[in-house]
């Protein structure tokens, strides 16, 4: 909703007013304002529209996810680097149902920008491996599968990785 820099300015102003409240002897108000400023600092690092898009994605509502992502007008200016990675990651997931070439472009851009969680990186590499396998690029798919397997520390993607390895043997 707010630009990333505006969020920091608002947090700074609230913190300054909290310090003023401490000086005036209103300790309760100062503590409340400090806690309130944490909301804007949190939203600087975690964009609210991307959080809402993830909630839609959890419900398997791809169209709702797309609507929330479309509300971000200029992702390069409005989002920090990691948020841009997740923006592209979500677009890649949405487009993997329809257009594999576009989805591949978004997944590669998301990996280039970086994803915070190893699971998300593994999922992006697994999706890229599936796209490479469908495009008959077996060597690239094998490399991406190995990388995804290394990143999957909680063994949440082991079934998908095994299934994809079985399909690669048929190629």
Phi and psi in degrees as a GROMACS rama.xvg file:
@    title "Ramachandran Plot"
@    xaxis  label "Phi"
@    yaxis  label "Psi"
@TYPE xy
-94.9671  151.729  UNK-2
-64.249  152.34  UNK-3
-59.7557  -34.9462  UNK-4
-74.0416  -34.0584  UNK-5
-65.107  -36.1346  UNK-6
-61.2027  -41.2262  UNK-7
-68.5937  -37.8807  UNK-8
-64.9083  -44.1952  UNK-9
-61.8686  -44.2663  UNK-10
-61.4876  -41.1244  UNK-11
-63.2951  -42.0129  UNK-12
-65.1457  -40.8095  UNK-13
-65.0416  -41.8297  UNK-14
-64.4274  -40.027  UNK-15
-62.7297  -41.6622  UNK-16
-68.821  -32.6556  UNK-17
-64.7941  -40.5899  UNK-18
-63.4236  -40.879  UNK-19
-60.813  -41.1829  UNK-20
-64.1502  -38.0682  UNK-21
-63.5608  -43.1355  UNK-22
-63.6953  -38.6641  UNK-23
-74.2323  -10.3711  UNK-24
96.4311  4.63471  UNK-25
-92.2406  77.6558  UNK-26
-64.5778  -41.6989  UNK-27
-61.5222  -44.9775  UNK-28
-62.8135  -41.3638  UNK-29
-62.3634  -43.3125  UNK-30
-64.9481  -43.9033  UNK-31
-60.3332  -43.5081  UNK-32
-65.9359  -37.2753  UNK-33
-62.9249  -43.67  UNK-34
-65.0595  -38.0287  UNK-35
-64.7993  -37.1989  UNK-36
-66.9693  -25.6678  UNK-37
-62.9081  -27.7284  UNK-38
-61.7351  -45.8459  UNK-39
-70.3226  -34.4776  UNK-40
-66.953  -41.5259  UNK-41
-61.0606  -43.6645  UNK-42
-71.5092  -16.0522  UNK-43
-68.1841  -41.9385  UNK-44
-87.3647  -23.7641  UNK-45
-127.868  102.907  UNK-46
-65.1073  134.903  UNK-47
-66.0157  -33.5794  UNK-48
-71.6529  -35.5337  UNK-49
-69.7303  -37.1672  UNK-50
-61.3152  -42.2751  UNK-51
-67.1837  -35.208  UNK-52
-65.8721  -38.7088  UNK-53
-64.9349  -35.6101  UNK-54
-63.7293  -39.9725  UNK-55
-66.4333  -38.2919  UNK-56
-65.3451  -36.6191  UNK-57
-61.3919  -31.6466  UNK-58
-87.7401  7.15215  UNK-59
63.2463  27.3122  UNK-60
-98.4718  86.9925  UNK-61
-68.116  -34.8881  UNK-62
-68.5849  -39.5736  UNK-63
-65.3696  -37.8813  UNK-64
-61.9727  -43.8901  UNK-65
-62.3749  -39.5481  UNK-66
-62.6733  -42.3366  UNK-67
-67.1718  -38.9649  UNK-68
-68.9583  -32.6899  UNK-69
-69.0256  -18.2866  UNK-70
-73.5896  -14.8617  UNK-71
-85.6286  105.211  UNK-72
-73.5655  -49.9405  UNK-73
-126.553  88.1295  UNK-74
-61.7969  -29.733  UNK-75
-67.3287  -34.5626  UNK-76
-91.4302  -32.3633  UNK-77
-86.9106  -18.2278  UNK-78
-121.809  149.884  UNK-79
-79.5675  173.646  UNK-80
-57.6076  -47.7498  UNK-81
-65.0497  -36.4559  UNK-82
-66.3833  -36.0964  UNK-83
-63.6278  -37.1318  UNK-84
-61.0142  -45.4047  UNK-85
-70.2458  -32.14  UNK-86
-59.2687  -47.5502  UNK-87
-70.13  -35.6518  UNK-88
-60.5003  -46.2555  UNK-89
-66.0061  -39.4308  UNK-90
-62.5758  -38.901  UNK-91
-63.0127  -41.5425  UNK-92
-63.7991  -42.3778  UNK-93
-64.2452  -45.5876  UNK-94
-77.7695  -14.2585  UNK-95
-66.7307  -16.734  UNK-96
-80.2753  -24.4606  UNK-97
-117.72  -53.2101  UNK-98
-128.752  102.511  UNK-99
-67.4544  -34.6239  UNK-100
-66.0711  -44.3462  UNK-101
-66.2606  -41.2599  UNK-102
-61.1566  -41.417  UNK-103
-60.9408  -41.4764  UNK-104
-61.6872  -44.5763  UNK-105
-67.6893  -40.9409  UNK-106
-63.8117  -42.2677  UNK-107
-64.6265  -39.5165  UNK-108
-66.6764  -38.5588  UNK-109
-63.686  -41.9072  UNK-110
-67.3897  -35.0196  UNK-111
-67.1802  -40.8807  UNK-112
-74.9266  -28.4489  UNK-113
103.032  140.339  UNK-114
-121.045  143.451  UNK-115
-71.2812  -46.0583  UNK-116
-90.3185  138.391  UNK-117
-63.0265  -34.7973  UNK-118
-62.0735  -41.6484  UNK-119
-67.1123  -39.352  UNK-120
-64.3639  -42.2323  UNK-121
-63.2624  -40.9015  UNK-122
-64.6084  -41.0593  UNK-123
-64.6353  -41.9826  UNK-124
-68.3016  -36.6106  UNK-125
-64.0758  -41.9172  UNK-126
-64.8213  -40.8932  UNK-127
-63.8745  -36.8933  UNK-128
-64.0694  -40.7306  UNK-129
-63.717  -40.6314  UNK-130
-66.3089  -43.0143  UNK-131
-63.6483  -37.2393  UNK-132
-66.261  -40.2236  UNK-133
-68.8654  -25.139  UNK-134
-93.4625  11.5191  UNK-135
63.9303  36.4515  UNK-136
-109.494  80.7287  UNK-137
-67.3377  -40.8579  UNK-138
-63.3902  -45.4131  UNK-139
-64.1323  -40.6394  UNK-140
-63.4065  -40.7084  UNK-141
-63.8414  -43.9009  UNK-142
-62.3423  -45.0367  UNK-143
-65.5659  -36.3092  UNK-144
-65.2058  -40.7231  UNK-145
-63.9603  -41.9353  UNK-146
-65.0115  -40.0866  UNK-147
-65.1587  -37.6931  UNK-148
-65.7059  -38.7862  UNK-149
-64.2735  -38.6204  UNK-150
-77.9797  -19.8445  UNK-151
-83.504  81.2303  UNK-152
-77.2765  -27.5908  UNK-153
-93.3199  6.5719  UNK-154
55.0578  40.4876  UNK-155
-85.8141  -21.295  UNK-156
-110.675  11.3072  UNK-157
-62.0891  -38.9733  UNK-158
-64.3872  -43.8623  UNK-159
-65.6509  -38.9616  UNK-160
-65.0047  -44.6816  UNK-161
-62.8537  -41.4159  UNK-162
-63.2529  -40.5938  UNK-163
-68.9469  -35.8805  UNK-164
-65.9152  -37.4692  UNK-165
-63.4681  -40.9447  UNK-166
-68.085  -32.1773  UNK-167
-69.682  -30.053  UNK-168
-66.5841  -27.2836  UNK-169
-76.4508  -21.1614  UNK-170
